[in-house]
Amino acid sequence: MAVYQTYDTKTNHEDLTDVLTKIGDMTTPVYSKLRKVSAKNTLHEWSTYEHDSAAVNAQIEGATYEYGALTAPSRLTNYTQIFRKTFQVSNTQQAVDPAGMEDEYAFRVQVALEAIGRDIEKALVNGTGASGTSGASGTARKLKGILAFITTNVSTGYGSATGSGRNISEGELNKLIQDCYSNGGRPEWLLGSYTQVNKLAQLMSGTRSYNDGNKEFTSSMLVYSSPFGRLAVEGDSQIPDDTLTVLQKDMWAVAQLRPVKKIDTPETADAKNGVLIGELTLEARAEAMNGKATGLAV
Protein backbone atom coordinates (compact mmCIF):
# COMPACT_ATOMS: atom_id res chain seq x y z
CA MET A 1 0.00 0.00 0.00
CA ALA A 2 1.46 3.32 -1.07
CA VAL A 3 2.05 5.92 1.66
CA TYR A 4 0.30 9.17 0.98
CA GLN A 5 3.04 11.83 1.28
CA THR A 6 3.32 15.59 1.28
CA TYR A 7 4.69 15.31 -2.26
CA ASP A 8 1.31 13.97 -3.41
CA THR A 9 -1.02 16.55 -1.86
CA LYS A 10 -1.98 19.91 -3.30
CA THR A 11 -4.09 21.14 -0.39
CA ASN A 12 -1.62 21.67 2.50
CA HIS A 13 -1.44 25.24 3.83
CA GLU A 14 1.70 27.17 3.01
CA ASP A 15 4.16 27.69 5.86
CA LEU A 16 4.78 31.41 5.46
CA THR A 17 5.72 33.20 8.68
CA ASP A 18 4.28 36.61 9.48
CA VAL A 19 7.78 38.05 9.90
CA LEU A 20 9.44 40.08 7.15
CA THR A 21 13.22 40.51 7.31
CA LYS A 22 14.78 43.49 5.52
CA ILE A 23 18.36 42.94 4.43
CA GLY A 24 20.95 45.67 3.92
CA ASP A 25 22.68 48.44 5.86
CA MET A 26 20.37 51.44 5.99
CA THR A 27 22.37 53.56 8.44
CA THR A 28 23.09 57.13 7.31
CA PRO A 29 25.40 58.82 9.84
CA VAL A 30 26.38 61.78 7.63
CA TYR A 31 22.85 62.59 6.46
CA SER A 32 21.41 62.02 9.93
CA LYS A 33 23.97 63.90 12.02
CA LEU A 34 24.98 66.93 9.97
CA ARG A 35 23.16 70.20 10.57
CA LYS A 36 20.34 70.98 8.12
CA VAL A 37 20.22 74.47 6.58
CA SER A 38 18.18 76.03 3.79
CA ALA A 39 19.27 76.41 0.18
CA LYS A 40 17.66 79.13 -1.93
CA ASN A 41 18.75 78.12 -5.42
CA THR A 42 20.09 75.14 -7.35
CA LEU A 43 23.57 76.67 -7.07
CA HIS A 44 24.10 76.91 -3.31
CA GLU A 45 26.79 79.41 -2.26
CA TRP A 46 28.45 80.24 1.02
CA SER A 47 31.47 82.28 2.08
CA THR A 48 34.51 81.43 4.17
CA TYR A 49 37.33 83.54 5.55
CA GLU A 50 40.87 82.39 6.28
CA HIS A 51 42.65 84.26 9.07
CA ASP A 52 46.23 85.45 8.61
CA SER A 53 48.94 83.40 10.25
CA ALA A 54 50.32 84.68 13.53
CA ALA A 55 53.01 87.32 13.01
CA VAL A 56 55.58 89.20 15.08
CA ASN A 57 53.68 92.32 16.15
CA ALA A 58 55.98 94.92 17.72
CA GLN A 59 55.27 98.59 17.02
CA ILE A 60 57.38 101.73 17.41
CA GLU A 61 56.16 104.15 20.04
CA GLY A 62 54.39 107.12 18.47
CA ALA A 63 54.36 105.56 14.98
CA THR A 64 51.87 106.68 12.35
CA TYR A 65 49.14 104.15 11.52
CA GLU A 66 49.57 102.27 8.25
CA TYR A 67 46.71 100.48 6.55
CA GLY A 68 47.30 97.38 4.46
CA ALA A 69 45.00 95.60 2.03
CA LEU A 70 42.26 93.43 3.54
CA THR A 71 41.62 89.89 2.32
CA ALA A 72 38.15 89.25 0.91
CA PRO A 73 36.20 86.16 2.01
CA SER A 74 36.19 83.26 -0.43
CA ARG A 75 32.97 82.21 -2.14
CA LEU A 76 32.27 78.47 -2.37
CA THR A 77 29.54 76.66 -4.26
CA ASN A 78 27.86 73.30 -4.70
CA TYR A 79 24.93 72.30 -6.89
CA THR A 80 21.79 70.72 -5.51
CA GLN A 81 20.97 67.15 -6.50
CA ILE A 82 17.44 65.80 -6.91
CA PHE A 83 16.72 62.45 -5.24
CA ARG A 84 13.64 60.38 -6.02
CA LYS A 85 12.08 57.02 -5.23
CA THR A 86 8.77 55.88 -6.72
CA PHE A 87 6.41 53.11 -5.62
CA GLN A 88 3.19 51.65 -7.04
CA VAL A 89 0.96 48.94 -5.54
CA SER A 90 -2.06 47.49 -7.32
CA ASN A 91 -5.40 47.97 -5.64
CA THR A 92 -5.82 44.21 -5.66
CA GLN A 93 -2.62 43.77 -3.67
CA GLN A 94 -3.89 46.42 -1.27
CA ALA A 95 -7.04 44.35 -0.75
CA VAL A 96 -5.35 41.04 0.06
CA ASP A 97 -3.72 40.06 3.35
CA PRO A 98 0.10 40.04 2.92
CA ALA A 99 2.40 38.34 5.43
CA GLY A 100 4.72 40.44 7.57
CA MET A 101 2.89 43.75 7.15
CA GLU A 102 -0.48 45.34 7.70
CA ASP A 103 -0.46 47.57 4.61
CA GLU A 104 1.58 46.91 1.46
CA TYR A 105 1.58 50.55 0.36
CA ALA A 106 2.74 51.80 3.75
CA PHE A 107 5.48 49.17 3.70
CA ARG A 108 6.67 50.36 0.27
CA VAL A 109 6.75 53.95 1.52
CA GLN A 110 8.94 52.89 4.46
CA VAL A 111 11.28 50.92 2.19
CA ALA A 112 11.58 53.93 -0.13
CA LEU A 113 12.37 56.24 2.81
CA GLU A 114 15.23 54.00 3.90
CA ALA A 115 16.49 53.60 0.33
CA ILE A 116 16.46 57.30 -0.52
CA GLY A 117 18.31 58.01 2.72
CA ARG A 118 21.02 55.59 1.68
CA ASP A 119 21.25 57.18 -1.77
CA ILE A 120 21.62 60.63 -0.18
CA GLU A 121 24.29 59.29 2.16
CA LYS A 122 26.23 57.89 -0.81
CA ALA A 123 26.14 61.25 -2.59
CA LEU A 124 27.08 63.28 0.51
CA VAL A 125 30.14 61.05 1.00
CA ASN A 126 31.17 60.14 -2.54
CA GLY A 127 29.78 62.83 -4.85
CA THR A 128 32.60 63.57 -7.28
CA GLY A 129 31.68 66.77 -9.13
CA ALA A 130 34.74 69.06 -9.33
CA SER A 131 32.55 71.87 -7.99
CA GLY A 132 29.27 70.07 -8.33
CA THR A 133 27.74 69.27 -11.71
CA SER A 134 25.42 71.97 -13.05
CA GLY A 135 23.37 69.63 -15.22
CA ALA A 136 21.51 70.50 -18.39
CA SER A 137 18.45 69.45 -20.32
CA GLY A 138 18.57 65.67 -20.07
CA THR A 139 21.46 65.69 -17.56
CA ALA A 140 20.94 65.57 -13.81
CA ARG A 141 22.75 67.92 -11.45
CA LYS A 142 25.15 66.21 -9.04
CA LEU A 143 26.57 67.48 -5.76
CA LYS A 144 30.17 67.34 -4.56
CA GLY A 145 30.69 65.13 -1.51
CA ILE A 146 32.90 65.14 1.57
CA LEU A 147 35.71 63.03 0.13
CA ALA A 148 35.99 65.24 -2.96
CA PHE A 149 36.01 68.43 -0.87
CA ILE A 150 38.84 67.32 1.43
CA THR A 151 42.07 68.15 -0.39
CA THR A 152 44.29 69.89 2.20
CA ASN A 153 44.84 67.14 4.76
CA VAL A 154 45.17 63.89 2.83
CA SER A 155 47.33 61.19 4.41
CA THR A 156 48.92 58.52 2.23
CA GLY A 157 51.22 57.17 4.93
CA TYR A 158 53.49 58.01 7.82
CA GLY A 159 57.15 57.28 8.46
CA SER A 160 58.26 54.21 6.54
CA ALA A 161 54.68 52.98 6.01
CA THR A 162 53.50 54.81 2.92
CA GLY A 163 51.52 54.02 -0.19
CA SER A 164 48.49 51.83 -0.71
CA GLY A 165 47.84 48.65 1.25
CA ARG A 166 49.20 49.88 4.59
CA ASN A 167 47.46 49.48 7.93
CA ILE A 168 46.54 52.68 9.74
CA SER A 169 49.05 53.38 12.51
CA GLU A 170 48.64 55.48 15.61
CA GLY A 171 51.36 57.78 14.30
CA GLU A 172 49.57 58.35 11.00
CA LEU A 173 46.23 58.91 12.71
CA ASN A 174 47.65 61.41 15.20
CA LYS A 175 49.53 63.25 12.45
CA LEU A 176 46.33 63.58 10.43
CA ILE A 177 44.47 64.97 13.46
CA GLN A 178 47.40 67.30 14.12
CA ASP A 179 47.20 68.64 10.56
CA CYS A 180 43.53 69.46 11.09
CA TYR A 181 44.40 71.30 14.34
CA SER A 182 47.18 73.21 12.58
CA ASN A 183 44.56 74.60 10.20
CA GLY A 184 42.28 75.69 13.03
CA GLY A 185 40.14 72.56 13.16
CA ARG A 186 38.85 70.77 16.22
CA PRO A 187 37.69 67.43 14.80
CA GLU A 188 35.58 65.19 17.01
CA TRP A 189 34.50 62.43 14.60
CA LEU A 190 36.45 59.51 13.14
CA LEU A 191 34.19 58.23 10.37
CA GLY A 192 35.42 55.37 8.24
CA SER A 193 34.47 52.22 6.42
CA TYR A 194 33.62 49.27 8.62
CA THR A 195 36.93 47.77 7.51
CA GLN A 196 38.85 50.74 8.94
CA VAL A 197 36.76 50.83 12.12
CA ASN A 198 37.88 47.24 12.64
CA LYS A 199 41.49 48.28 12.00
CA LEU A 200 41.16 51.03 14.60
CA ALA A 201 39.97 48.46 17.15
CA GLN A 202 43.15 46.50 16.48
CA LEU A 203 45.23 49.55 17.48
CA MET A 204 44.09 49.01 21.06
CA SER A 205 45.05 45.32 21.15
CA GLY A 206 47.29 45.97 24.14
CA THR A 207 44.42 47.34 26.20
CA ARG A 208 41.72 44.79 25.41
CA SER A 209 40.03 43.35 28.45
CA TYR A 210 37.63 40.78 29.78
CA ASN A 211 34.54 42.03 31.56
CA ASP A 212 31.67 40.56 33.54
CA GLY A 213 33.49 37.67 35.15
CA ASN A 214 35.54 36.89 32.02
CA LYS A 215 32.39 36.26 29.97
CA GLU A 216 32.62 39.37 27.83
CA PHE A 217 35.67 40.18 25.74
CA THR A 218 35.97 43.82 24.69
CA SER A 219 37.43 44.50 21.23
CA SER A 220 36.09 47.86 20.16
CA MET A 221 36.98 51.51 19.89
CA LEU A 222 34.01 53.80 20.37
CA VAL A 223 36.04 56.85 21.39
CA TYR A 224 39.65 57.60 20.52
CA SER A 225 41.46 59.86 23.00
CA SER A 226 44.14 61.47 20.86
CA PRO A 227 46.82 63.93 22.03
CA PHE A 228 44.51 66.62 20.64
CA GLY A 229 41.18 65.55 22.11
CA ARG A 230 38.53 62.86 22.04
CA LEU A 231 36.98 61.66 18.77
CA ALA A 232 33.93 59.43 18.43
CA VAL A 233 34.51 56.41 16.16
CA GLU A 234 31.77 55.36 13.74
CA GLY A 235 31.44 53.27 10.60
CA ASP A 236 29.66 54.20 7.38
CA SER A 237 28.87 51.63 4.70
CA GLN A 238 29.12 54.31 1.98
CA ILE A 239 32.77 55.19 2.67
CA PRO A 240 35.25 53.23 0.50
CA ASP A 241 36.88 50.31 2.29
CA ASP A 242 40.34 51.92 2.15
CA THR A 243 39.33 55.30 3.61
CA LEU A 244 39.13 56.89 7.05
CA THR A 245 38.01 60.47 7.64
CA VAL A 246 38.66 62.91 10.50
CA LEU A 247 35.76 65.35 10.62
CA GLN A 248 34.58 68.42 12.47
CA LYS A 249 30.81 68.17 12.13
CA ASP A 250 30.00 71.87 12.48
CA MET A 251 32.17 72.58 9.44
CA TRP A 252 29.66 70.69 7.25
CA ALA A 253 25.95 71.11 6.63
CA VAL A 254 23.23 69.64 4.45
CA ALA A 255 21.61 72.50 2.52
CA GLN A 256 18.05 71.55 1.57
CA LEU A 257 16.29 73.28 -1.29
CA ARG A 258 13.39 70.82 -1.02
CA PRO A 259 13.43 68.53 2.02
CA VAL A 260 12.46 64.95 1.20
CA LYS A 261 8.69 64.46 1.30
CA LYS A 262 6.10 61.90 0.20
CA ILE A 263 3.61 62.76 -2.53
CA ASP A 264 0.65 60.51 -3.36
CA THR A 265 0.59 60.90 -7.15
CA PRO A 266 -2.60 60.77 -9.28
CA GLU A 267 -3.79 57.27 -10.14
CA THR A 268 -3.09 56.41 -13.78
CA ALA A 269 -3.81 52.70 -13.37
CA ASP A 270 -5.69 50.33 -11.09
CA ALA A 271 -3.12 51.02 -8.41
CA LYS A 272 -2.08 53.38 -5.65
CA ASN A 273 1.19 55.15 -6.39
CA GLY A 274 3.46 57.76 -4.92
CA VAL A 275 6.89 59.29 -4.90
CA LEU A 276 9.50 60.44 -2.40
CA ILE A 277 11.39 63.43 -3.71
CA GLY A 278 13.85 65.95 -2.33
CA GLU A 279 16.65 68.26 -3.45
CA LEU A 280 19.74 69.14 -1.45
CA THR A 281 23.48 69.63 -1.47
CA LEU A 282 26.51 69.59 0.82
CA GLU A 283 27.95 72.75 2.36
CA ALA A 284 31.69 72.46 3.09
CA ARG A 285 32.53 75.39 5.31
CA ALA A 286 36.22 74.68 5.95
CA GLU A 287 37.59 71.53 4.38
CA ALA A 288 41.09 72.30 5.71
CA MET A 289 39.82 71.65 9.24
CA ASN A 290 39.08 68.06 8.22
CA GLY A 291 41.19 65.23 6.86
CA LYS A 292 41.20 61.79 5.29
CA ALA A 293 43.53 58.81 5.05
CA THR A 294 43.32 56.89 1.78
CA GLY A 295 44.83 53.74 0.29
CA LEU A 296 44.60 51.80 3.57
CA ALA A 297 44.70 48.02 3.74
CA VAL A 298 41.36 46.28 3.30
C-alpha positions in Angstrom: 0.0 0.0 0.0 1.5 3.3 -1.1 2.1 5.9 1.7 0.3 9.2 1.0 3.0 11.8 1.3 3.3 15.6 1.3 4.7 15.3 -2.3 1.3 14.0 -3.4 -1.0 16.5 -1.9 -2.0 19.9 -3.3 -4.1 21.1 -0.4 -1.6 21.7 2.5 -1.4 25.2 3.8 1.7 27.2 3.0 4.2 27.7 5.9 4.8 31.4 5.5 5.7 33.2 8.7 4.3 36.6 9.5 7.8 38.0 9.9 9.4 40.1 7.2 13.2 40.5 7.3 14.8 43.5 5.5 18.4 42.9 4.4 21.0 45.7 3.9 22.7 48.4 5.9 20.4 51.4 6.0 22.4 53.6 8.4 23.1 57.1 7.3 25.4 58.8 9.8 26.4 61.8 7.6 22.9 62.6 6.5 21.4 62.0 9.9 24.0 63.9 12.0 25.0 66.9 10.0 23.2 70.2 10.6 20.3 71.0 8.1 20.2 74.5 6.6 18.2 76.0 3.8 19.3 76.4 0.2 17.7 79.1 -1.9 18.8 78.1 -5.4 20.1 75.1 -7.4 23.6 76.7 -7.1 24.1 76.9 -3.3 26.8 79.4 -2.3 28.5 80.2 1.0 31.5 82.3 2.1 34.5 81.4 4.2 37.3 83.5 5.5 40.9 82.4 6.3 42.7 84.3 9.1 46.2 85.5 8.6 48.9 83.4 10.3 50.3 84.7 13.5 53.0 87.3 13.0 55.6 89.2 15.1 53.7 92.3 16.2 56.0 94.9 17.7 55.3 98.6 17.0 57.4 101.7 17.4 56.2 104.2 20.0 54.4 107.1 18.5 54.4 105.6 15.0 51.9 106.7 12.4 49.1 104.2 11.5 49.6 102.3 8.2 46.7 100.5 6.5 47.3 97.4 4.5 45.0 95.6 2.0 42.3 93.4 3.5 41.6 89.9 2.3 38.2 89.2 0.9 36.2 86.2 2.0 36.2 83.3 -0.4 33.0 82.2 -2.1 32.3 78.5 -2.4 29.5 76.7 -4.3 27.9 73.3 -4.7 24.9 72.3 -6.9 21.8 70.7 -5.5 21.0 67.2 -6.5 17.4 65.8 -6.9 16.7 62.5 -5.2 13.6 60.4 -6.0 12.1 57.0 -5.2 8.8 55.9 -6.7 6.4 53.1 -5.6 3.2 51.7 -7.0 1.0 48.9 -5.5 -2.1 47.5 -7.3 -5.4 48.0 -5.6 -5.8 44.2 -5.7 -2.6 43.8 -3.7 -3.9 46.4 -1.3 -7.0 44.4 -0.8 -5.4 41.0 0.1 -3.7 40.1 3.4 0.1 40.0 2.9 2.4 38.3 5.4 4.7 40.4 7.6 2.9 43.8 7.1 -0.5 45.3 7.7 -0.5 47.6 4.6 1.6 46.9 1.5 1.6 50.6 0.4 2.7 51.8 3.8 5.5 49.2 3.7 6.7 50.4 0.3 6.8 53.9 1.5 8.9 52.9 4.5 11.3 50.9 2.2 11.6 53.9 -0.1 12.4 56.2 2.8 15.2 54.0 3.9 16.5 53.6 0.3 16.5 57.3 -0.5 18.3 58.0 2.7 21.0 55.6 1.7 21.2 57.2 -1.8 21.6 60.6 -0.2 24.3 59.3 2.2 26.2 57.9 -0.8 26.1 61.2 -2.6 27.1 63.3 0.5 30.1 61.0 1.0 31.2 60.1 -2.5 29.8 62.8 -4.9 32.6 63.6 -7.3 31.7 66.8 -9.1 34.7 69.1 -9.3 32.5 71.9 -8.0 29.3 70.1 -8.3 27.7 69.3 -11.7 25.4 72.0 -13.0 23.4 69.6 -15.2 21.5 70.5 -18.4 18.5 69.5 -20.3 18.6 65.7 -20.1 21.5 65.7 -17.6 20.9 65.6 -13.8 22.8 67.9 -11.4 25.1 66.2 -9.0 26.6 67.5 -5.8 30.2 67.3 -4.6 30.7 65.1 -1.5 32.9 65.1 1.6 35.7 63.0 0.1 36.0 65.2 -3.0 36.0 68.4 -0.9 38.8 67.3 1.4 42.1 68.2 -0.4 44.3 69.9 2.2 44.8 67.1 4.8 45.2 63.9 2.8 47.3 61.2 4.4 48.9 58.5 2.2 51.2 57.2 4.9 53.5 58.0 7.8 57.1 57.3 8.5 58.3 54.2 6.5 54.7 53.0 6.0 53.5 54.8 2.9 51.5 54.0 -0.2 48.5 51.8 -0.7 47.8 48.7 1.2 49.2 49.9 4.6 47.5 49.5 7.9 46.5 52.7 9.7 49.0 53.4 12.5 48.6 55.5 15.6 51.4 57.8 14.3 49.6 58.3 11.0 46.2 58.9 12.7 47.6 61.4 15.2 49.5 63.3 12.5 46.3 63.6 10.4 44.5 65.0 13.5 47.4 67.3 14.1 47.2 68.6 10.6 43.5 69.5 11.1 44.4 71.3 14.3 47.2 73.2 12.6 44.6 74.6 10.2 42.3 75.7 13.0 40.1 72.6 13.2 38.9 70.8 16.2 37.7 67.4 14.8 35.6 65.2 17.0 34.5 62.4 14.6 36.4 59.5 13.1 34.2 58.2 10.4 35.4 55.4 8.2 34.5 52.2 6.4 33.6 49.3 8.6 36.9 47.8 7.5 38.9 50.7 8.9 36.8 50.8 12.1 37.9 47.2 12.6 41.5 48.3 12.0 41.2 51.0 14.6 40.0 48.5 17.1 43.2 46.5 16.5 45.2 49.6 17.5 44.1 49.0 21.1 45.0 45.3 21.2 47.3 46.0 24.1 44.4 47.3 26.2 41.7 44.8 25.4 40.0 43.4 28.5 37.6 40.8 29.8 34.5 42.0 31.6 31.7 40.6 33.5 33.5 37.7 35.1 35.5 36.9 32.0 32.4 36.3 30.0 32.6 39.4 27.8 35.7 40.2 25.7 36.0 43.8 24.7 37.4 44.5 21.2 36.1 47.9 20.2 37.0 51.5 19.9 34.0 53.8 20.4 36.0 56.9 21.4 39.6 57.6 20.5 41.5 59.9 23.0 44.1 61.5 20.9 46.8 63.9 22.0 44.5 66.6 20.6 41.2 65.5 22.1 38.5 62.9 22.0 37.0 61.7 18.8 33.9 59.4 18.4 34.5 56.4 16.2 31.8 55.4 13.7 31.4 53.3 10.6 29.7 54.2 7.4 28.9 51.6 4.7 29.1 54.3 2.0 32.8 55.2 2.7 35.2 53.2 0.5 36.9 50.3 2.3 40.3 51.9 2.1 39.3 55.3 3.6 39.1 56.9 7.1 38.0 60.5 7.6 38.7 62.9 10.5 35.8 65.4 10.6 34.6 68.4 12.5 30.8 68.2 12.1 30.0 71.9 12.5 32.2 72.6 9.4 29.7 70.7 7.2 25.9 71.1 6.6 23.2 69.6 4.4 21.6 72.5 2.5 18.1 71.6 1.6 16.3 73.3 -1.3 13.4 70.8 -1.0 13.4 68.5 2.0 12.5 64.9 1.2 8.7 64.5 1.3 6.1 61.9 0.2 3.6 62.8 -2.5 0.7 60.5 -3.4 0.6 60.9 -7.1 -2.6 60.8 -9.3 -3.8 57.3 -10.1 -3.1 56.4 -13.8 -3.8 52.7 -13.4 -5.7 50.3 -11.1 -3.1 51.0 -8.4 -2.1 53.4 -5.7 1.2 55.1 -6.4 3.5 57.8 -4.9 6.9 59.3 -4.9 9.5 60.4 -2.4 11.4 63.4 -3.7 13.9 66.0 -2.3 16.7 68.3 -3.4 19.7 69.1 -1.4 23.5 69.6 -1.5 26.5 69.6 0.8 28.0 72.8 2.4 31.7 72.5 3.1 32.5 75.4 5.3 36.2 74.7 6.0 37.6 71.5 4.4 41.1 72.3 5.7 39.8 71.6 9.2 39.1 68.1 8.2 41.2 65.2 6.9 41.2 61.8 5.3 43.5 58.8 5.1 43.3 56.9 1.8 44.8 53.7 0.3 44.6 51.8 3.6 44.7 48.0 3.7 41.4 46.3 3.3 
